[in-house]
Amino acid sequence: MSKKKIVFTVIGVVLGILVLSQCFTVVPAGHTGVAVTLGSVSDNVLQEGLHFKIPFVQSVVQMNNRTQKITTDGTASSKDLQVISYSVAVNYKVNNKASSNLYQSVGNNYENVVIAPAIQESIKAVTARFTAEDLIIRRQEVGDQIKDNLSEKITPYGLDVEVFNIVDFDFSEEFNKAVEAKQTAQQQALKAEQDLSRIKVEAEQKIEQARAEAESIKLIQETLSKSPGYIEYVKWNKWDGKLPNVMGGDSGLILDVTGEAGQIGGTQAE
């Protein structure tokens, strides 16, 4: 075989391999393929795997259908005209069946063209319904409404909102001071209310105690009036059965009942 034939053979093999390589495409996991033939987008969406395509005429654009995340910051206004600085995070994905329409109408830059502006518009629309204080207290409700509003805007493009998170809501320094002062006032009012309740309870306890003592005294008086010997009865009931160690008489003599004589004014009794 001449050198010329060898060269042509090699060129033919290379061209054949090149053409063959252009006849197939692989759509990776988590993606769909959009076939474009001479600039015309096909309505058919290619699923994961190996696919045939017309070489040099047809190309396949890969569309990411996995869950993706976008974070964005910005400012908005509340119902009472407080300026809010926000930071939010959104998890979304491209619907498999809508890949072709999304690419045809928007292209691959859908995050900047559709999603980011829709997030900003949804946040501004919803925060305008709430006062600044409500945005803090009803944060979950606010987040749900923003998510619903965002879904209405981007779902027609084939984009699904999976999770919407308010990372941060920040307000002006003046508003933060006003909120702090209000919380302090509420805490002081609560403490005053608790102190008042405690004083009332203590007063009621003292009244009940005095009433009980008065009832006790009244009962004792009634008992004494009816039974003069009641005091002696009480004394005998409370006696422990032991006699005193010393006893004294009218003569000034102290008698030690244990057997030893006591002393009177420093002199021993005889």
C-alpha positions as a Markdown table, in Angstrom:
| # | Residue | x | y | z |
|---|---|---|---|---|
| 1 | Met | 0.0 | 0.0 | 0.0 |
| 2 | Ser | 1.4 | 3.4 | -1.0 |
| 3 | Lys | 1.9 | 6.1 | 1.5 |
| 4 | Lys | -0.8 | 8.1 | -0.2 |
| 5 | Lys | -3.4 | 5.4 | 0.4 |
| 6 | Ile | -2.2 | 5.1 | 4.0 |
| 7 | Val | -2.7 | 8.8 | 4.6 |
| 8 | Phe | -6.2 | 8.7 | 3.0 |
| 9 | Thr | -7.1 | 5.7 | 5.1 |
| 10 | Val | -6.0 | 7.3 | 8.3 |
| 11 | Ile | -7.9 | 10.5 | 7.4 |
| 12 | Gly | -11.0 | 8.4 | 6.6 |
| 13 | Val | -10.8 | 6.6 | 9.9 |
| 14 | Val | -10.4 | 9.8 | 11.9 |
| 15 | Leu | -13.3 | 11.4 | 10.0 |
| 16 | Gly | -15.4 | 8.3 | 10.6 |
| 17 | Ile | -14.6 | 8.4 | 14.4 |
| 18 | Leu | -15.4 | 12.1 | 14.5 |
| 19 | Val | -18.8 | 11.6 | 12.7 |
| 20 | Leu | -19.6 | 8.7 | 14.9 |
| 21 | Ser | -18.9 | 10.7 | 18.0 |
| 22 | Gln | -21.2 | 13.4 | 16.8 |
| 23 | Cys | -24.0 | 10.8 | 16.4 |
| 24 | Phe | -24.5 | 10.2 | 20.1 |
| 25 | Thr | -24.9 | 12.2 | 23.3 |
| 26 | Val | -25.1 | 11.3 | 26.9 |
| 27 | Val | -27.5 | 13.0 | 29.3 |
| 28 | Pro | -26.0 | 12.7 | 32.8 |
| 29 | Ala | -28.0 | 11.9 | 36.0 |
| 30 | Gly | -30.1 | 14.7 | 37.4 |
| 31 | His | -30.3 | 16.4 | 34.0 |
| 32 | Thr | -32.5 | 16.5 | 30.9 |
| 33 | Gly | -31.5 | 17.2 | 27.3 |
| 34 | Val | -33.0 | 19.7 | 25.0 |
| 35 | Ala | -32.4 | 19.0 | 21.3 |
| 36 | Val | -31.6 | 22.0 | 19.1 |
| 37 | Thr | -31.7 | 21.4 | 15.3 |
| 38 | Leu | -30.2 | 24.3 | 13.3 |
| 39 | Gly | -31.5 | 26.7 | 15.9 |
| 40 | Ser | -34.9 | 25.1 | 16.3 |
| 41 | Val | -35.7 | 23.8 | 19.8 |
| 42 | Ser | -37.4 | 20.4 | 20.0 |
| 43 | Asp | -40.4 | 20.0 | 22.2 |
| 44 | Asn | -39.2 | 16.5 | 23.2 |
| 45 | Val | -37.1 | 16.3 | 26.3 |
| 46 | Leu | -34.3 | 13.8 | 26.5 |
| 47 | Gln | -34.1 | 11.9 | 29.7 |
| 48 | Glu | -30.9 | 10.5 | 31.4 |
| 49 | Gly | -28.9 | 8.1 | 29.3 |
| 50 | Leu | -27.5 | 7.7 | 25.7 |
| 51 | His | -29.2 | 9.3 | 22.8 |
| 52 | Phe | -28.8 | 9.5 | 19.0 |
| 53 | Lys | -28.5 | 12.9 | 17.3 |
| 54 | Ile | -27.9 | 14.2 | 13.8 |
| 55 | Pro | -24.2 | 14.9 | 13.6 |
| 56 | Phe | -23.1 | 18.5 | 12.9 |
| 57 | Val | -26.7 | 19.6 | 12.6 |
| 58 | Gln | -28.2 | 18.8 | 15.9 |
| 59 | Ser | -26.9 | 19.7 | 19.4 |
| 60 | Val | -28.2 | 18.8 | 22.9 |
| 61 | Val | -28.3 | 21.4 | 25.7 |
| 62 | Gln | -28.0 | 20.0 | 29.2 |
| 63 | Met | -30.6 | 21.3 | 31.7 |
| 64 | Asn | -30.0 | 20.8 | 35.4 |
| 65 | Asn | -33.0 | 19.3 | 37.1 |
| 66 | Arg | -31.4 | 18.9 | 40.6 |
| 67 | Thr | -32.4 | 21.0 | 43.6 |
| 68 | Gln | -30.5 | 24.3 | 43.3 |
| 69 | Lys | -30.1 | 27.1 | 45.8 |
| 70 | Ile | -30.1 | 30.9 | 45.3 |
| 71 | Thr | -29.4 | 33.4 | 48.1 |
| 72 | Thr | -30.2 | 37.1 | 47.7 |
| 73 | Asp | -30.1 | 40.3 | 49.8 |
| 74 | Gly | -32.0 | 43.5 | 49.4 |
| 75 | Thr | -34.2 | 46.1 | 51.0 |
| 76 | Ala | -38.0 | 46.5 | 51.3 |
| 77 | Ser | -40.5 | 48.5 | 53.3 |
| 78 | Ser | -43.1 | 47.5 | 55.9 |
| 79 | Lys | -46.7 | 48.6 | 56.2 |
| 80 | Asp | -45.6 | 51.3 | 58.6 |
| 81 | Leu | -42.8 | 52.5 | 56.3 |
| 82 | Gln | -39.9 | 50.9 | 58.2 |
| 83 | Val | -36.9 | 50.1 | 56.0 |
| 84 | Ile | -36.1 | 46.3 | 56.1 |
| 85 | Ser | -32.8 | 44.8 | 55.1 |
| 86 | Tyr | -33.3 | 41.1 | 54.2 |
| 87 | Ser | -31.4 | 38.0 | 53.4 |
| 88 | Val | -33.2 | 35.0 | 52.0 |
| 89 | Ala | -32.4 | 31.6 | 50.6 |
| 90 | Val | -34.5 | 29.7 | 48.1 |
| 91 | Asn | -34.2 | 26.0 | 47.1 |
| 92 | Tyr | -35.8 | 25.4 | 43.7 |
| 93 | Lys | -35.6 | 23.0 | 40.8 |
| 94 | Val | -36.4 | 22.9 | 37.1 |
| 95 | Asn | -39.4 | 20.6 | 36.3 |
| 96 | Asn | -38.2 | 17.9 | 33.9 |
| 97 | Lys | -41.1 | 18.2 | 31.5 |
| 98 | Ala | -40.7 | 22.0 | 31.3 |
| 99 | Ser | -37.0 | 21.9 | 30.4 |
| 100 | Ser | -37.6 | 22.5 | 26.7 |
| 101 | Asn | -40.0 | 25.3 | 27.2 |
| 102 | Leu | -37.8 | 27.0 | 29.8 |
| 103 | Tyr | -34.8 | 26.9 | 27.5 |
| 104 | Gln | -36.8 | 28.1 | 24.6 |
| 105 | Ser | -38.4 | 31.0 | 26.4 |
| 106 | Val | -35.6 | 32.0 | 28.8 |
| 107 | Gly | -32.4 | 30.1 | 28.2 |
| 108 | Asn | -30.0 | 28.7 | 30.7 |
| 109 | Asn | -29.7 | 32.0 | 32.6 |
| 110 | Tyr | -33.1 | 31.6 | 34.2 |
| 111 | Glu | -31.8 | 32.2 | 37.7 |
| 112 | Asn | -30.8 | 35.8 | 37.0 |
| 113 | Val | -33.5 | 36.5 | 34.4 |
| 114 | Val | -36.6 | 35.0 | 36.3 |
| 115 | Ile | -35.9 | 33.8 | 39.8 |
| 116 | Ala | -33.9 | 36.6 | 41.4 |
| 117 | Pro | -36.2 | 39.4 | 40.2 |
| 118 | Ala | -39.3 | 37.4 | 41.3 |
| 119 | Ile | -37.8 | 36.9 | 44.8 |
| 120 | Gln | -37.3 | 40.7 | 45.2 |
| 121 | Glu | -40.8 | 41.5 | 43.9 |
| 122 | Ser | -42.4 | 38.9 | 46.1 |
| 123 | Ile | -40.7 | 40.1 | 49.3 |
| 124 | Lys | -41.6 | 43.7 | 48.6 |
| 125 | Ala | -45.2 | 42.8 | 47.9 |
| 126 | Val | -45.6 | 40.7 | 51.1 |
| 127 | Thr | -43.7 | 42.9 | 53.6 |
| 128 | Ala | -45.9 | 45.9 | 52.6 |
| 129 | Arg | -48.8 | 44.0 | 54.2 |
| 130 | Phe | -47.3 | 43.7 | 57.6 |
| 131 | Thr | -46.0 | 46.2 | 60.2 |
| 132 | Ala | -42.3 | 46.0 | 61.2 |
| 133 | Glu | -43.3 | 44.5 | 64.5 |
| 134 | Asp | -45.5 | 41.8 | 62.8 |
| 135 | Leu | -42.6 | 40.9 | 60.5 |
| 136 | Ile | -40.7 | 39.9 | 63.6 |
| 137 | Ile | -43.5 | 38.2 | 65.5 |
| 138 | Arg | -45.2 | 36.5 | 62.5 |
| 139 | Arg | -42.1 | 35.6 | 60.7 |
| 140 | Gln | -43.2 | 32.1 | 59.7 |
| 141 | Glu | -46.5 | 33.4 | 58.2 |
| 142 | Val | -44.6 | 36.1 | 56.3 |
| 143 | Gly | -42.2 | 33.5 | 54.9 |
| 144 | Asp | -45.1 | 31.3 | 53.8 |
| 145 | Gln | -46.8 | 34.1 | 52.0 |
| 146 | Ile | -43.6 | 35.1 | 50.2 |
| 147 | Lys | -43.1 | 31.5 | 49.1 |
| 148 | Asp | -46.7 | 31.3 | 47.7 |
| 149 | Asn | -46.2 | 34.6 | 45.9 |
| 150 | Leu | -42.9 | 33.5 | 44.4 |
| 151 | Ser | -44.4 | 30.2 | 43.3 |
| 152 | Glu | -47.2 | 32.0 | 41.4 |
| 153 | Lys | -44.6 | 34.0 | 39.5 |
| 154 | Ile | -42.1 | 31.3 | 38.5 |
| 155 | Thr | -44.2 | 28.1 | 38.2 |
| 156 | Pro | -45.4 | 29.1 | 34.7 |
| 157 | Tyr | -41.8 | 28.9 | 33.6 |
| 158 | Gly | -41.5 | 25.3 | 34.9 |
| 159 | Leu | -39.6 | 26.3 | 38.1 |
| 160 | Asp | -40.7 | 24.8 | 41.4 |
| 161 | Val | -40.0 | 26.4 | 44.8 |
| 162 | Glu | -39.1 | 23.7 | 47.3 |
| 163 | Val | -38.0 | 25.7 | 50.3 |
| 164 | Phe | -38.1 | 29.4 | 51.2 |
| 165 | Asn | -36.0 | 30.6 | 54.2 |
| 166 | Ile | -35.8 | 34.0 | 55.7 |
| 167 | Val | -32.2 | 34.1 | 56.8 |
| 168 | Asp | -32.4 | 37.5 | 58.3 |
| 169 | Phe | -34.6 | 40.6 | 58.7 |
| 170 | Asp | -32.8 | 43.7 | 59.9 |
| 171 | Phe | -34.3 | 47.0 | 60.8 |
| 172 | Ser | -33.0 | 50.5 | 61.5 |
| 173 | Glu | -31.1 | 51.3 | 64.7 |
| 174 | Glu | -34.0 | 53.6 | 65.8 |
| 175 | Phe | -36.5 | 50.9 | 65.3 |
| 176 | Asn | -34.4 | 48.4 | 67.2 |
| 177 | Lys | -34.1 | 50.8 | 70.1 |
| 178 | Ala | -37.9 | 51.4 | 70.1 |
| 179 | Val | -38.5 | 47.6 | 70.2 |
| 180 | Glu | -36.0 | 47.2 | 73.1 |
| 181 | Ala | -37.7 | 50.1 | 75.0 |
| 182 | Lys | -41.1 | 48.5 | 74.5 |
| 183 | Gln | -39.9 | 45.1 | 75.7 |
| 184 | Thr | -38.3 | 46.7 | 78.8 |
| 185 | Ala | -41.6 | 48.6 | 79.6 |
| 186 | Gln | -43.6 | 45.3 | 79.2 |
| 187 | Gln | -41.2 | 43.5 | 81.5 |
| 188 | Gln | -41.5 | 46.2 | 84.1 |
| 189 | Ala | -45.2 | 46.2 | 83.8 |
| 190 | Leu | -45.3 | 42.4 | 84.2 |
| 191 | Lys | -43.1 | 42.6 | 87.3 |
| 192 | Ala | -45.3 | 45.3 | 88.8 |
| 193 | Glu | -48.3 | 43.2 | 88.2 |
| 194 | Gln | -46.6 | 40.2 | 89.8 |
| 195 | Asp | -45.6 | 42.2 | 92.8 |
| 196 | Leu | -49.1 | 43.5 | 93.2 |
| 197 | Ser | -50.5 | 40.0 | 93.1 |
| 198 | Arg | -47.9 | 38.8 | 95.6 |
| 199 | Ile | -48.8 | 41.7 | 98.0 |
| 200 | Lys | -52.5 | 40.9 | 97.7 |
| 201 | Val | -51.8 | 37.2 | 98.5 |
| 202 | Glu | -49.7 | 38.1 | 101.5 |
| 203 | Ala | -52.4 | 40.5 | 102.7 |
| 204 | Glu | -55.1 | 37.8 | 102.3 |
| 205 | Gln | -52.9 | 35.3 | 104.2 |
| 206 | Lys | -52.4 | 37.8 | 107.1 |
| 207 | Ile | -56.1 | 38.4 | 107.2 |
| 208 | Glu | -56.9 | 34.7 | 107.3 |
| 209 | Gln | -54.2 | 34.2 | 110.0 |
| 210 | Ala | -55.6 | 37.0 | 112.1 |
| 211 | Arg | -59.1 | 35.6 | 111.6 |
| 212 | Ala | -58.0 | 32.1 | 112.7 |
| 213 | Glu | -56.3 | 33.5 | 115.8 |
| 214 | Ala | -59.4 | 35.5 | 116.7 |
| 215 | Glu | -61.6 | 32.4 | 116.2 |
| 216 | Ser | -59.1 | 30.5 | 118.4 |
| 217 | Ile | -59.2 | 33.1 | 121.2 |
| 218 | Lys | -63.0 | 33.2 | 121.0 |
| 219 | Leu | -63.2 | 29.5 | 121.3 |
| 220 | Ile | -60.9 | 29.5 | 124.3 |
| 221 | Gln | -63.0 | 32.2 | 126.0 |
| 222 | Glu | -66.2 | 30.3 | 125.4 |
| 223 | Thr | -64.6 | 27.1 | 126.8 |
| 224 | Leu | -63.3 | 28.9 | 129.9 |
| 225 | Ser | -66.7 | 30.5 | 130.5 |
| 226 | Lys | -68.4 | 27.1 | 130.4 |
| 227 | Ser | -65.6 | 25.1 | 132.1 |
| 228 | Pro | -63.4 | 27.0 | 134.6 |
| 229 | Gly | -61.2 | 24.0 | 135.1 |
| 230 | Tyr | -60.1 | 23.9 | 131.4 |
| 231 | Ile | -56.8 | 25.6 | 132.1 |
| 232 | Glu | -55.8 | 23.1 | 134.8 |
| 233 | Tyr | -56.8 | 20.3 | 132.3 |
| 234 | Val | -54.5 | 21.9 | 129.7 |
| 235 | Lys | -51.7 | 22.3 | 132.2 |
| 236 | Trp | -51.8 | 18.6 | 133.2 |
| 237 | Asn | -52.0 | 17.5 | 129.6 |
| 238 | Lys | -48.8 | 19.4 | 128.8 |
| 239 | Trp | -46.9 | 18.3 | 132.0 |
| 240 | Asp | -44.0 | 16.0 | 131.1 |
| 241 | Gly | -44.2 | 14.1 | 134.4 |
| 242 | Lys | -41.0 | 15.5 | 135.9 |
| 243 | Leu | -40.8 | 17.4 | 139.2 |
| 244 | Pro | -38.7 | 20.6 | 139.5 |
| 245 | Asn | -35.2 | 20.2 | 141.0 |
| 246 | Val | -35.9 | 23.0 | 143.6 |
| 247 | Met | -38.9 | 24.3 | 145.4 |
| 248 | Gly | -39.4 | 27.5 | 147.4 |
| 249 | Gly | -41.8 | 28.4 | 150.2 |
| 250 | Asp | -43.1 | 31.6 | 151.9 |
| 251 | Ser | -40.2 | 31.5 | 154.5 |
| 252 | Gly | -37.6 | 32.0 | 151.8 |
| 253 | Leu | -36.2 | 28.5 | 152.2 |
| 254 | Ile | -35.2 | 26.8 | 149.0 |
| 255 | Leu | -35.5 | 23.0 | 149.1 |
| 256 | Asp | -33.4 | 20.9 | 146.8 |
| 257 | Val | -35.6 | 17.9 | 146.1 |
| 258 | Thr | -32.5 | 16.0 | 144.9 |
| 259 | Gly | -31.2 | 15.9 | 148.5 |
| 260 | Glu | -28.9 | 18.9 | 148.7 |
| 261 | Ala | -29.7 | 22.2 | 150.5 |
| 262 | Gly | -29.9 | 25.4 | 148.6 |
| 263 | Gln | -28.6 | 28.9 | 149.5 |
| 264 | Ile | -30.6 | 32.0 | 150.3 |
| 265 | Gly | -28.8 | 35.4 | 149.8 |
| 266 | Gly | -25.4 | 33.7 | 150.0 |
| 267 | Thr | -26.1 | 31.8 | 153.4 |
| 268 | Gln | -26.7 | 28.0 | 153.5 |
| 269 | Ala | -30.1 | 27.0 | 154.9 |
| 270 | Glu | -30.0 | 24.9 | 158.1 |
